[in-house]
Amino acid sequence: MVVMFKRAKDIFISHVLRLEKDADRFVFVLIVVYTVFFSAYTLQMHYTFKTYGWDLGIIDQSLWTTLNSGKMLYSTLEVPFGNPTGNFLGVHFSPILFLLLPIYAIYQSAESLLVFQSFILGLAALPLYWIARDKLNNKLYGLAFAAAYLLNPALHGVNTFDFHLEIFTPLFVLFAFYYIEKGKWLRAFPFLVLELLTLEFAPLLVFSLGLYFLLREVWRGRRLGGSKAKLVKRLLGPSLIVVLSICAFFVALRTIETINPLKTGGPSGRWDNWGATFSEVAVNIIRNPVEAITVLITPIEKVYFLLLLLAPLLFLPLFAPLELVMPLPWILAALLTDYAPYYQPYYQYYAFIGGQIYIAGVYGFQKLYSANHGKGASRKIITTMLLSSLLIAVLMSPAGLSAYTTRSVRPYGISVAGDFDHFQKLHEIIATIPRNASIATLHDIFPHVSNRLHAYLLKWPLDYDVDYVLADLESPAFPWGIIGYYSDKATIEVMKSPEYGLLISCDGILVFKRGYHGPLQYYYPQTCIFNYNNLTTQLGRIERDYSSVSGKIILGKTDVVYPNLEPHIWFGPYRYMAPGEYSVTFRLKTSNLTAGFNIDVLADRHSWLASRNVTGEWTAVNEWQDFILNFSTADAALSPLPLLEFRGQCTSSNVEVALDYIKVEQLRPKYSNVTITTVGDGTTEPAGTYPYALLGGGLVVSARPAEGWYYDHMNRYGKEWTRSNPGVFLGLEKDEIIEVVFSR
């Protein structure tokens, strides 16, 4: 045993020595592993429609239009929201995008941006490794800090949240810091300039970097002494950084305001609660210190944010207070706002300070290492830091364990991957839309169609008379509101509009085409299953039952009838489903064959579509039984796209009923058979009888009289409806007859 232990120890030591020898190359292995993993992860997110218009779609469209349409950095999404020119520089000062163009031109797609983002964030580990290696005079320690950086959950949050230009900050700041530390100002300067070209927030970060070196040189000058001339010389470089950052700040603001006149001169960000201008914000914070302190530490998520910043590094940055000057201004700015993404770890803003935090960690460790003068203690700290980083990554990273469960730390991870068959159908439908066609679509579909000039967010009224409207009723983004506009409400308006006809209805994916009035070109029935995970319980509760499909059920027990209440066991889930006729199966069981129970289907919370009292229909105790209802959304009194609800309601006391699931299956699409007839001599477009696929929608009928005849009017419901040509018919009902009258 002793011999085996000694041999294992020797093997371990030899591997460590070899790793130390090859550390300068092994850091690239870490970068490649990180890049490959997160490229694959984010591409999977993109494939499953968990990337969004803000900001992946915006930047993809901005680059594409610059290369292909002659419009500089043009994107449609923010035109209705305070950027009338559509130029990205009218919202953010980001000339760095021009440097992205040659890379994007190689393969013009959102996928290219996601891979590039993973590479840039991973590459920042290289200068961090150099900084730690040289500062600690130990290659293994340098590797440890690089690995800890790559394991940071907040970094993963940046990487997995669309595409943002904040990703450049760790790379540029770390390279600039490294070269300034080496006294190589000419090499540092390009990285400082590049950082200033990323965003209008960048001058604050560069200012903090310059301020750090300025304070450090002053402190060193006082501690070491020396002539004032030498001190002034050492202060020259940091002073230039400070001046450059201040100038860049005003250039950035002026550029934004010039391109976008609607942009005010106030703070670029979310500090409106403190004032409308920079001076007003500063004065109000200074004059209200108690309120400022309260805002800094509340809500409690701000404290959690600080803990997450420091915990992976074992709070080592606290031992380097001078180095904390670099991240501190942004941390304070973020905590002084109520805009949650600034102080939550899974958004892009962590990139503003991630590199600086790790620099402070290196310097804090160096101070402890110097104070202890013990390699054993320092190795324990490094080992604990790595284990801590790994554990926190596994537990808290958006790509950690939770990402592969139904309890992800973020709703847009791959945890609830969804129906891959549905995703494949959606990709196939997107591929059928011509690349040069204009389209309006949902927030999460936009990045898949953004490499065209006329791609828009689906809102009403439409920003442009698009050729196609694409909506996915299964998408969680369908009912989302974006700055007061809701895609579900917009889809309903499109369905009512005579300008658009339903072209495709496939598993809840609806495609409308402008000027189309005819039968569906492709149809696939929509099917949904709802259970304890989707429905809301009232008198019921969720319990485990391994005879059920999911292993959990909604169990309702009532001992009393509520005369003035509707004692629902469950209700919900208020879901949109494609227009059509449906069959719904309730899988139930009871312990009491005399249980009084109703199952109901409602639309828009108050319109009953179907109901069934199953009292007396129970065939066995504690055996699953299927109860089926048929219903249709074809009632003209309903919205063209009603919200569906499924209820289970007690009608007697001493009821015990369990629900396994509710399965809703579309039987056929929703049609209105429209017949267009003529009186006199002439033709119409459209003509004859055909199934019009959108009941409750609209139809445009054009009349062309024969020679010697003229168009007179159109009849509907047996009476004159309109004398306009073309005639517009809204709210179509089943078996409509439209009569076009020609006279002479």
N, C-alpha and C positions, 0 to 999 in steps of 0.2 A: 504493500500500500504506500509506504513511504517513497519507494522508488518510483511508483506511478505518479505520485503527487509531484515529486521533483522533476520528472520528465515533462509533465503537463506545465509546470511553472517555467521550465526552460523553453518550451515551445511558445508559451505566451510571451515571454520576454523577447524571444527572437522575432516574433511577429511585430511586437511593439517597436523594436529597434528598426525593423525593415520599414514599418509605417512611417516612423520619424524620418528615415532616410529619404523616402519617396513622398513626403508630405506635400512638397511643392507641386507634384503631379496629382496626388490623390485628391486635392481640393477640387480639381476639375472633374474627378469622378463623382464627387458629391453634387456638383453643379449639374452634371449631365443626368444623374439619377433624379434629382429634383425636377429638372426641366421635362424629362420624359414622363414622369408620373403625373405632374400637374397639367401637362399638355393633354395627356390622355383623359384625365379627370374632367377638365374643362370642356374638351371636345365632346365628351359624353353628356355633360350638362347641356351643351348647345344642341346636341342631337335630340335630347328629350325636352327641348323647348324650355330650358331654365336659364336662358340668357334673354336680355331685354333691350328695348329700344334705347332707354337711358342706361348706359352710355355706349354700349357696344354698337347698336344700330346707328346712332348718331355719328360716331367716328368712322364706321365703315362707309356710311353714305357720304360723309364729308371727303374722305380720301377718294372714293370712287368717282364722285362728281368732278373733283379737281382733275383727275386723269382722263375722264371720258366725256364730260359734258361742257367743259369750258367755264364752269362755275367754280370759283375758288372756295374750297372748304364749305360747300353748301349742303345743308341738311334741312329737311322739311319739319322735323318734329317740334322745334322750338319757335318756328315762325309765328304760330298763333299765341305764343306765351311770352311775348316781349322781345323777340328778335326778328324784326320784319325783314331784314336782309337775308336771313338764313345762313349767314357766314358764321362759322364756329367761333371766329375771333371776336364776334360781337357779344359773346357770352363769356368766353375764357380767353385769356392771352396765352396762346399755345402755338407759337411759331415752330415748335419742335415737330409739329405735324408735317411740315415740309420735308424734314429729314426722314420721316417715315415713308414718304411717297415711293422712293426707289425700292424699298423692301416690300411694300404692299403691292407694287406693280408686278412683282414676280408671280404672285398668285392672289388675285383680287377677291378676297372673301373674308368674312368674319372669322373663319377658322384660322387664317394666317395671323390675325391679331391676337387670338387666344394663345397660340403657340409662342409668338414673339413675347407676349407678356410673361409667360412662365420662364422664358430664357432670361429676360432682363432682370426679373426679381431674383432668380437663382444666381445670376452672374455677380450680383452685389456681394455674395459670399467671398469672392476673390479679394477685393481690396480689404474687406474686414479681416480675412486670414492674414494678409500682409501686415496690417496694423497690429493685430494681436501677436503675431510671430515676432515682429521686431521689438514691440514694446516689452514683451515678456521674455524675449530671447529664448523661445521654446516653440518649435514647430508643432509639436503635439498639442500644446495649449492653443495655438493658432487654429489648428483643425477643430478643436473642441468648440471654440467660439463660432467658427463658420458653421459647424453642424448644428449648434444650438440655434443660430439665426435661422437656418433652413427648416428647423423643426417648430418654429414659433407659430402658434395657432392664429395670431393676428396677421402674420404674413400670409398664411393660407387663406385668411378671410379676404385680403386684398386680391389674391390670385384667383379666387373662385367667384368674385363678384364682378361679372361682366369685364369690360376693358376700360381702364382709366389711365390718364396721363400722370397721375401721382406715382405710378410704378417706377418712373425714372429717378425719383428723388433718392432712394437708398444708394443706387449705383453712383450717381453723380456726386453726392455729398461724401460718400466714403472714399471715392477716388480723389476728390479734391482735398479731403482731410489728410489722406496718406501722403500725397505729394507735398502739401504744405509742411507737414511734419518732417519730411525729408529735406525741406528747404528748396524744393524744385517748383518754384512759383510759376514758371512758364508752362510746366506740365499741368499744374493745378488750374490755371486760368481757364483753359477750354472747358473743363468740367463745371466751373462756376458759371460760365456763360450759358452752357447747355442747360443747367438747372434753372437759370433765370428765364429760359425760353419755354419752360414746361407749363407753368400756370401763373396766374397773378398772385397766388399765395407764396410762390417761390422766393420773392425778395425777402420776406420775413425769415425764411429758413436760412438764406445766405447771410442776412444781417446777423442772425444768431451765431452763425459760424464765425463771422468776422469779429463779433463782440467777444466771443470766447478767446480767440487768439489775442485780441487786444488786451483783455483782462489778464490773460496768462503772462503776456510779455511784461505788463506793468508789475505784476506780482513777482516775476522772476527778477526784474530790474531792482525792485526794492530789497529782495532777499539776497541777491548776489552782488548788488552794487554795480559800479562801472560808470563810465562817463555818460552824460546826457545825450551826447551825439550818437553813441552806440544805441542807446535806448530809443531815440527818435528813429534811427534807421530800422530797428527791429519793429517799431510800431507802424512803419510806413505801409507794409503789405496789408496787415489787418485793417488799417484805416481805409485803404483803397477798397477793400471788400465792402466795408460798411457804406462808403460813399456810393459805390457801384450799385449796391442793393437798393439804396434809397432812390437813386436815379431810375433804376429799372422799375421800381414800384410805380412811380408817376408815369413813366412811359407806358407801362401795362394798362393803367387806368385810362390814360388818354387815348390809347389805341382802341380799347373796348368802346369808349364813349363816342369816338369818331365813327366807327363802323356801325354802332348801334346807338342812335340818338336817344332811345328810350331808357338806356342804362343811366342811372343817376350817379352822382358823385359820392354816394354813401358807401359804407363798408361792403365789400364783396363777400357775402357770406350770410350768416344767420344771427346777427347781433342787433336786430331791430328793437329788441326790448330795452336796449341801453341807449339808443339814439339813432338819428338819421345820418349823421356825419361822423368822421373819425374823431374830430375834436369833441363832439358831443358825447360819443361813447366813452372816451377817455375821462372826460370831466365827470360824467355821471357815475362811473365806477369809483373814481377817487372820492367823490362826495358821499358815496353810499357804501362805506366799507363793510358794514354788517350785512347788508343785502348781498354784496359781492361774495363774501365768504359763504353765505348761505347757498347762493347759486353754485359756487364752486364744489360743494360737497353733497348737493341734492339734485336729483334723486339718488338713491343709494347706488344705482348703476355706475355713477361716476367714480365712486370709491372702488367698486369692483374692477372698473377699467384700469385704475392705477395699479391695483394689485396684479392684474393680468400683465401689465407692462413690465413689472419688476420681478414677479415670481419665477418665470423661467430662468432668470439670471441670479436667483437666490438673493435678490435685493442688493447685489453688488454695486449698481449705479449709485446707491445712496452714499457709498464710501468715496465717491468722486464728485463732490458738490460743484466744483468748478466746471467739470465736463457736462453737468446737467444744465448748464446755461444754454447749450445748443438745443435740446428738445423743449426746454421749459416754456418759451414764449408760445409755441403752438399748443402745448398742454393747457396752459392758462386760458388761451383763447378758446379752445374747445370746451373747457369746463365752464366758461362764462356764458355759454349759450344753452338754450333748451332744445337745440336741434340734436336729437339722439344719435344720428350716424356719426357725428363728430367725436363722441365719447363711447361709442360701442366698438368692440374689437373686430367685427366682421365686415367692415366697410373699407373703402379705399384710403381713408384718411390716416390710418396707422402708418402708411408709407411715408408720411411727412416726417416721422420721428423715429422710425424703426432703426435706421442705421445709427443715429445719434445715441439712442438708448444703449446699443451694443458697444459703441465706443466708450461710453461711460462705464459700462460693465467691465470692459478690459482694463480701464484705468483704476476702477475700484478694486479689482482683483490684484492689480500690480501693487497697490498700496498695502493690501493685506499680506500679499506675498513678501513684500519688503519688510513689513513689520514682524512677520513670524520667522522669516529666514529658515523655513523648514520645508523641504521638498515633499515630505510625507503629508503634511497638512494641506499644502497647495494641491497635491494630487487628489486628495479627498474632496476638496472644494470643486475641482474640475469634474471629477467623477459624479459627484452629487448634482452638479449643474446639468450635466448631460442626461443623467437619469431623470431629473426633474423636468427637463425640457421634453424628453421622450414621453414621460407619463402625461404631462399636460397636453402634448400634441395628440396622444391617443384618446384622451378623455374630452378635450375641448376643441380640437381642430374641426372645421367644417368638413374636412376630408378624413377625420378620425373614425372611431367606432360608431359614433352616433349617425354618421352619414349613411351607414348601411342598415339602419333600423328605421322605425317609423317615428323616432324621437330625435330628429336632427336638430343641431344647434341653430340652424337657419332653415327657413321654409323653402329656399330655392336651391338646396343641395340635391344630391341624387338619392336621398333616403327613400322618398316615396317616388320610385322611378316611374310608376304609372304603367299604362298599357302600351307595350312596345309595338303591338300590332296597330294600335291607333296612331302612334307616332309615325310608323312606316306609311300608313295611308295618308297622313298629313304631308309628309315629304313628297309622296307621289303626286298629290294634288297640287302642291306648290310647283312641282316640275312641269305641270300642264299649262301653267300660266305663262304666256309669252314673255321673254326677258325684256322686251321693249314696251310692255303694257304698263299702264299706271294701276296702282293698287292701294287700297286702304285696308289695314288689318290690325290685329291686336298687338299689344305691347310685347308679348313673348314670341310672336311670329315675325315681327318687324325685322330683327337681325337676319332672318333667312331670305328676305326680299329687299334688303336695303341697298344692294349694289345695283341701283337704278336711280334715275333722276326723280321720277314721280312715284315714290313710296311714301305713304302717309299713315299716321295713326288713325284708327277708326273712331271717329267722333261725329257728332251731328250738330250743325250742318257740316257736310264734308268740306275739307279744305280745297278740294279739287274735284272736278267731274271725272272721277277715276273710271277706268274700264272695268275693273273688278273690285269686289268687296269680299274679303275672306274672313270668316269668323269660325272659331272652334268653341262649341258649347261646352266641351269637356275641359277646356283650359281654365285653370284657376284665375287667369288674368281676364277672363271674359267679363265678369261683373266689376272689375276694378275701376275706380275713378282716378283719372289723371287730371289734376288741377281743375276739378269740376266737371270733367267730361267722362261719360260712362259708355264703354263699348257695347254693353248689352242694350242700353236705351237707343244707341245709334243704330244697332242692327235691326231693332224693331221699326225704326223710322225708314230704313232702307227697304224693309219688307213691305211697308205701306206705300212706298214711292212707285209711281208708274214708270219711272225711268229705269228701274232695275228688275230683272227677272231671276228666279232661282235656277241656276245651271246645274249645281251638284249638291246632293245631300248624302253625305257619307259618314256614318257613325258619329253624327253630331257636328261634322264639319260642313259648313254651308258656304257655297261660292255663288255670288250674285254677279251677273254680267249686265253692263249698261246696254239698253236697247234690246235685250233678249226677252222674248215672250213665247215660250213653248214648253214642251215637256222636259223633264229632267234628262240630262245627258248621261248622268251616272248616279246610281242610287245604291246605298248599302245601309241596312237598318241599324239604328242606334240601340245599344243594349247597355243598361246600367244595373249594378247591384248595390243595394244600400243595406247597411247593418248597423250594429251598435256604434261603429266608428263614424257614421255619417248622420244618424238620426239623433234627435233631442229627446231625452226622457223627461216625463212629467211625474206620473205615479210609478213608473217603472224604474228599475235599476239594472246595472250591468253585472252579470254574474258569469262564472265559468261553467261551461257545459260542453264536455268533450264529444257529445253526440252531434253537436252542431258543426257546420262547415268550417267556421272560423275559430271555434273553441270558446267563443263568448256569445252570450245572448242578452237580450233585453227581457227581463222578467217583471211582469206586473202582478202585484197582489193587492186586491182591494177588499176590505171588510165592510165598507160603507158605501152606499150610493150617494153621490153629491147632487142634490136636486137642482141647485143653481149653477152648477159647473159642468163642464164637459170633461169627465175624468179620463184624459188621454194617457195611455201607457207610453206612447211615443208619438212624435210628429216630426215633420220635416221631409227631406232636407232642403226644400225650396231650390230646386234645380231646373235649369232650362233644358228642354229636349226638343229635337227637331220636329217641325210640324208633321203631324201624321196620326195614324190610328195605332193603338197600343194594346198590349196584353200585359197585365201586372200580376205576378204570383207572390202571395204572402205565405211564407213557410212558418206555420204556427204549431204549437202543441199546448195542451191544457191538462191539469190534474183533476178537472171537474167537468164532466160531460154536459152539465146543465149551465155552463158558463155563458152568460150573455155578453156578446162581443160584436162590435161593428168594425169593419174596415172601410176606409174612405179614400177617395182620390179627389183632390181639390186643385183648382187653378187660381193663382193670384190671391191665395189665402181665403177667398170667400165664395168662389164658384165651384159647386159640386159637379164633378165629371162622372163619378161612379160611386156607388155605395152598396154594401152587402152586410146583412146581419147574419152572422154564422151561427147564431144560437140554434141548437138542435142539429147542427151538421157535423158535430164532433163524432168521430167513429171509434176512437180508442183513447185511453188515458195515457198521457206522457209519451205519445207517439207523434212524430212530425207528420203534418198534414198540409197539403198545398191547397190554397184557396185562390181562385183566379177571377180577376175582373178585367173587362175590356172597356176601353174609353177612347175618346177621340178629342183632339184639340181643334176640331173643325167648326166649333160653334162660333158663328160670326160675332157674337157678343164678346168673345174673349179677345185678349191681345193676340196679335199674330204669333207671339212667342211667349206663352204664359209660363209663370213659375209654378212648378208642380210640387205638390205636397202629398204625403201619404201618412194617414193617421190610423192608430189603433185605439179604440174607445170602449170602455167598460159600459155595459148597460144593466148590470145586476151586481149585487153584493157577493162577497165570497168568491171573487174571480181570481184565478191564477192562470195567466196566459203568458207564454214565452214566444218571442220572435227570434228566428234564426236569421232570415234575410228577406229582402224584398227585391224581386227581379223584374225589371221593366224592359220589355222587348217591343221594338217598333215593328208593326205588322206591314204597314204600307205608308208611303208618304201622303201628304195632305194635298189633295187636288181640288180644283174647282173646274168643272166641265163648262167651258164657255163656248157658246154657239153664236156666230156672227152671221146674220142674214141680211139680205138687201131687198129693198122695194124700189122698183125702177131699174134703170140700166147703169151699172157701174161696178167697180171692184173695190175691195177693201184689203188692208194689210194690218194685222193678219186676217185670214179668211177661214170660213168653215168651222168645224167643231174639233177641238183638241183639248187635252187635259192641261189646264193651266196650273202650274205646280205650286202656286203660293196663294192659298185661300186667305182672304183678308188683305191681300196686296192690291196692286193697281195694274191697269192695262191701258195702253194708248192705242187707239184705233184710227187709222188714216183712211179717208175716202177719196176715190178717184172716179169721177163721173165719166160716162161714155160720151162720145161726141154728140152734141145736141142736148145733153142733159147737164144739170147742175146739182151740186150737193145741197141738200136742204137741212136735215137735222138727224140726230140719232135718238132712238127710243131705248128706254130701260124700264123694267117693271111695267111694260105695256103703255108707257106714256113718254112724252118728249123729255129728253134728259139734257141735251146740249145741242147748240148750233155751231159750236167750235169745230174746226177741222185742223189738226186731229182732235178727236174727243178723248177726254181723260176719264177713266172709270176707276174709282177707289173702293176699297172694302168689298171685293168680289165675294159672292156667295155661291153655293153649289148650284149647278145646272142653270147658270145665268144665260139669258138670251139678250143679245144686243142687236137692235135692228137699225140698219143704216138706210135712210130714205133719200132717194134721188128724184128730182122733179124736172119738168121741161115746159 
